[in-house]
């Protein structure tokens, strides 16, 4: 008989490089993927306004994911640090604060956005995961799915989980030459890879929409030199492009000019009783 046992998670970040999460690990494995095609120096050399450098790890995409600001504005800027675990970044009139804590093996990120009352934002924790071709995603029920930039650039396709425009979003391999980006109406996902499970949960005390971005690139992108990358991205909002998002798909700062949300990560694996 086997039972799931919690495994302690640890996290490391690099405030100087856009607050990037560089490690999310248990004693048995590292969950975050690193792109072997991108030299470390290329990520270090990034300046605000540069195209996105797909180095891996988990990037903070704020106040949009795509659009005029490629993966947002704060991933390419140094963050300032304060109390232990606290880091801050600015994007124009908006300020993003992250407080990272680890307690009993649970990694928690608490985010606060300050800025003009009513301002709209999107914020994704763009986790690229190191998982094998037998890995799967578990999401409760059959939530709504918005496949973005499909079937052509600028288009969106509405469907339901696990459909991702003709490919199964819950199955992460083997490579089949496809690439899809989809927004899933959920606030939780379990990533199952062999004996290991990574559980992500997120929420907000206010009425803001919450979603999951799945980037399922099984050797379908970029054109001419494709590679495999798997993104599992908790999202404050329900779109990837702030310019395209209606009021019901973006998160809005309240009358005081504030917005908060949180993300928790836990890990487990079976033990034999």
C-alpha positions in Angstrom: 0.0 0.0 0.0 1.4 3.4 -0.9 0.5 6.8 0.5 1.6 10.3 -0.5 4.1 12.0 1.8 4.9 15.7 1.7 8.4 16.6 0.6 10.1 19.8 1.7 10.4 22.5 -1.0 13.0 25.2 -1.1 13.2 28.2 -3.3 15.9 30.5 -4.5 15.5 33.8 -6.4 17.7 36.4 -8.0 16.4 40.0 -7.4 19.1 41.4 -9.6 17.7 39.5 -12.6 14.1 40.5 -12.5 13.2 38.7 -9.3 13.6 35.4 -11.2 13.0 32.1 -9.4 16.2 30.1 -10.1 15.3 27.0 -8.1 12.2 25.2 -6.7 13.5 21.9 -5.4 12.9 19.0 -3.1 15.7 16.8 -1.8 15.0 14.5 -4.7 14.7 16.8 -7.7 14.7 20.3 -9.2 11.4 21.3 -10.7 12.5 24.4 -12.7 13.9 23.9 -16.2 16.9 25.7 -17.5 17.2 26.3 -21.2 20.5 24.8 -22.4 20.4 27.0 -25.5 20.7 30.2 -23.5 24.1 31.1 -22.0 23.9 32.6 -18.6 25.6 35.8 -19.9 22.6 36.4 -22.3 20.2 36.6 -19.3 22.6 38.8 -17.3 22.9 41.2 -20.2 19.1 41.9 -20.5 18.0 45.6 -20.3 14.5 47.0 -20.0 12.7 46.9 -23.3 14.7 43.9 -24.6 13.0 40.9 -26.2 12.3 38.1 -23.8 15.2 35.8 -23.1 13.9 32.2 -22.5 16.5 31.2 -19.9 14.1 29.0 -17.9 13.4 29.2 -14.2 10.3 31.2 -13.2 10.0 34.7 -14.4 7.6 37.4 -13.0 5.5 38.6 -15.9 3.8 41.9 -15.0 1.8 44.0 -15.8 1.1 41.9 -18.9 2.5 38.6 -20.4 2.6 39.5 -24.1 1.8 42.5 -26.1 3.9 45.6 -26.5 5.9 44.7 -23.4 7.4 41.2 -24.1 6.6 39.2 -21.0 5.9 42.4 -19.2 8.3 45.0 -17.8 9.7 43.7 -14.4 11.5 40.5 -15.6 14.1 42.7 -17.2 14.7 45.1 -14.3 16.7 44.7 -11.1 14.4 44.4 -8.1 15.1 46.2 -4.7 15.2 44.1 -1.6 14.1 44.9 2.0 13.2 42.6 4.8 14.2 38.9 4.3 12.3 37.4 1.4 10.8 40.8 0.3 11.6 42.3 -3.1 10.0 45.1 -5.1 9.9 46.2 -8.7 8.3 49.1 -10.6 6.5 49.2 -14.0 5.6 52.8 -14.7 3.1 54.0 -12.1 2.7 50.4 -10.8 4.7 48.9 -7.9 4.9 45.1 -7.4 6.0 43.7 -4.0 6.7 40.0 -3.4 7.2 38.4 0.0 8.5 34.8 -0.2 8.3 32.5 2.8 8.9 28.8 3.4 7.2 27.1 6.3 6.9 23.3 6.9 8.1 22.7 3.4 5.5 25.0 1.8 6.7 27.8 -0.4 4.4 30.8 -0.4 4.6 34.0 -2.4 2.4 37.0 -1.3 2.1 39.7 -3.9 0.9 43.3 -3.5 0.3 45.7 -6.4 0.1 49.5 -5.7 -0.8 52.1 -8.3 -3.6 54.2 -9.7 -7.1 53.2 -8.5 -8.8 51.1 -11.1 -5.7 50.3 -13.1 -5.8 47.0 -14.9 -3.0 44.4 -14.7 -2.1 40.8 -15.5 0.5 39.0 -13.5 1.8 35.5 -14.2 4.5 33.5 -12.4 6.0 32.0 -15.6 7.3 28.7 -14.3 9.1 26.6 -16.9 9.2 23.0 -15.5 11.7 20.2 -16.0 9.4 17.3 -16.6 9.5 14.2 -18.8 7.3 13.1 -21.7 5.0 11.0 -19.4 4.2 14.0 -17.1 0.6 15.2 -16.9 -1.4 18.1 -15.5 -4.4 17.5 -13.2 -7.0 20.3 -13.1 -10.4 19.7 -11.4 -13.5 19.4 -13.6 -13.7 20.8 -17.2 -13.1 24.5 -16.8 -13.2 27.0 -19.7 -10.1 27.3 -21.8 -9.0 30.2 -24.0 -6.3 29.1 -26.6 -4.5 32.3 -27.5 -2.8 33.2 -30.8 -4.6 30.2 -32.3 -5.3 29.2 -35.0 -3.4 32.2 -36.3 -1.6 35.1 -34.6 -4.0 37.5 -32.9 -6.8 35.0 -32.8 -8.3 33.2 -29.7 -10.2 30.0 -29.5 -12.7 29.1 -26.7 -12.9 25.5 -25.6 -12.9 23.4 -22.4 -10.2 21.5 -20.5 -8.2 19.5 -21.5 -8.6 20.5 -25.2 -6.0 23.0 -26.4 -7.1 23.5 -30.0 -6.8 19.9 -31.0 -4.0 18.9 -28.6 -4.4 17.6 -25.0 -3.2 20.2 -22.5 -3.0 17.6 -19.7 -0.5 15.4 -21.5 3.1 16.9 -21.8 4.8 14.7 -24.3 6.4 13.1 -26.3 7.3 15.8 -28.7 4.8 16.1 -31.5 5.8 19.4 -33.2 3.0 21.4 -31.7 3.0 24.5 -29.5 -0.1 26.0 -27.7 -0.6 28.7 -25.1 -3.9 28.5 -23.3 -5.6 30.3 -20.4 -7.5 27.9 -18.1 -10.2 29.1 -15.7 -8.8 27.5 -12.5 -6.9 28.4 -9.3 -5.1 25.1 -8.9 -3.1 22.5 -10.8 -1.1 19.4 -9.9 1.9 18.5 -12.0 2.6 14.8 -11.9 5.9 13.5 -13.2 6.6 9.8 -12.3 6.6 9.5 -8.5 6.7 13.2 -7.9 3.8 15.7 -7.6 4.0 19.5 -7.5 0.8 21.1 -6.3 0.2 24.8 -7.0 -2.7 26.8 -5.4 -3.4 30.5 -5.7 -6.0 33.0 -4.6 -6.9 36.6 -3.8 -8.9 38.3 -1.1 -10.8 40.4 -3.6 -12.9 39.8 -6.7 -10.1 39.6 -9.3 -10.1 36.8 -11.9 -7.7 33.9 -11.4 -6.4 31.5 -14.1 -3.7 29.2 -15.2 -1.5 29.7 -18.3 -0.3 26.5 -19.9 2.5 26.8 -22.4 2.7 23.4 -24.1 5.6 23.6 -26.5 6.5 20.1 -27.7 9.0 21.1 -30.3 6.6 23.4 -32.2 8.3 26.8 -31.4 10.2 28.8 -32.5 9.9 28.4 -36.2 13.1 27.2 -37.7 14.8 26.1 -34.5 12.1 24.6 -32.2 12.7 23.0 -28.8 10.7 21.6 -25.9 9.5 23.9 -23.1 6.7 23.4 -20.6 5.2 26.5 -18.9 2.8 26.1 -15.9 1.9 29.7 -14.9 -0.4 30.8 -12.1 -2.1 33.9 -13.3 -3.8 36.9 -11.8 -6.2 37.7 -14.6 -7.7 35.7 -17.4 -5.8 36.8 -20.6 -2.2 37.0 -21.7 -2.4 40.4 -23.4 -3.5 43.4 -21.3 -4.3 45.4 -24.4 -6.8 42.7 -25.5 -8.2 41.9 -22.1 -11.7 43.3 -21.3 -12.5 44.5 -17.8 -13.7 41.0 -16.8 -10.4 39.4 -17.8 -7.9 41.8 -16.2 -7.4 42.4 -12.5 -8.2 45.9 -11.2 -6.7 47.9 -8.4 -9.3 48.9 -5.8 -10.3 52.4 -4.8 -7.2 52.7 -2.6 -4.9 51.7 -5.5 -4.1 48.3 -4.1 -4.4 44.6 -5.2 -3.1 41.5 -3.5 -2.8 37.8 -4.3 -0.9 34.7 -3.2 0.6 31.5 -4.6 1.5 28.3 -2.6 3.6 25.4 -3.9 3.9 22.0 -2.2 5.4 18.7 -3.2 4.8 15.1 -2.4 5.7 11.5 -3.5 4.5 8.1 -2.5 5.8 6.1 0.3 5.2 2.4 0.9 3.4 1.5 4.1 
